[in-house]
Amino acid sequence: MDKLALGRFLRLHRERLTPSTVGLPAAGPRRTPGLRREEVAQLAHISTQYYTRLEQARGPHPSRHVLAALGRALRLNDAERNHLYTLGGQLAEPPGPSADVPDRIMDLIERLPDTAAIVLDAKYDVLAWNPLAAALLEDFSARPRRERNMIRRYFLHPDPSRRHYGISGGGDFGVFAAGHLRAAAARYPDDPATQALVRELLRDSPEFAALWPSPEVSDERHLLKTVDHPQVGPIPLICDILLVPERDQHVVLFTAEAGTPAHDALRLLSVVGLQQLT
């Protein structure tokens, strides 16, 4: 880790941005160009003190998660983000699935108010979501990062009715998930997290262990699903899966035709959010 170079790099890119380019109010006159340190910290969801220490070359070794958040906050392109990882002492290209969601994908899911959207990595960790997805499926932010994996949840969740978030076609998902994880494990043989997930499921899920030897691999992108929401009830939805090939990620979109009861249910969820309905 090159602390001095990292600090200079962060400061340079902070000073190149303006509040308007990142969606923040100007908040009065500024003595220096660019964003304030507290604004970058806010965008990256880290403390101002921690960010200041990084910029002043006094900070600890940042995790890959922190560097990814800083890359998004500073609107870095792929080359700049890879250089940031190098300065922070991380591999620019990790041996496993990428957890860095492109800015254009983050912007996309935030601009879909009537669509529940989540972003998954190659092993089906939930990387990002919009508010409607949290209201429809679960509050992912309340879960530890390790528990945000859809395949682990499906095979190991103690409540069979909620292991797939109440989404219909659970058995089909089990077959798909085993094949998908088999393909991901083959693509990332040196990734500890992917291989550990496979070992855990083989050890703790007889259903997964029975499916694992099968050579079947499916790749469905357009599905009709019903989500049995605990408060709203069954909601028939269209499920589309879009690929982000350069990151080996998937964007899952749940939509409903305008004017239908399902569309009204999504709009209700978008208003009430994570509140309990009565």
NORCOR-V836017 format. One record per helix or strand. SS is the DSSP state (hx for helix, st for strand). FROM is the first residue (numbers start at 1). LEN is the number of residues. If there is no record, write none. Layout:
((SS | FROM | LEN) (SS | FROM | LEN))
//
This chain:
((hx | 3 | 14) (hx | 19 | 4) (hx | 37 | 8) (hx | 48 | 8) (hx | 64 | 10) (hx | 78 | 10) (hx | 103 | 8) (st | 116 | 5) (st | 125 | 5) (hx | 131 | 6) (hx | 140 | 3) (hx | 145 | 3) (st | 149 | 1) (hx | 150 | 7) (st | 167 | 1) (hx | 170 | 18) (hx | 192 | 13) (hx | 206 | 7) (st | 222 | 8) (st | 233 | 12) (st | 249 | 7) (hx | 261 | 12))
//
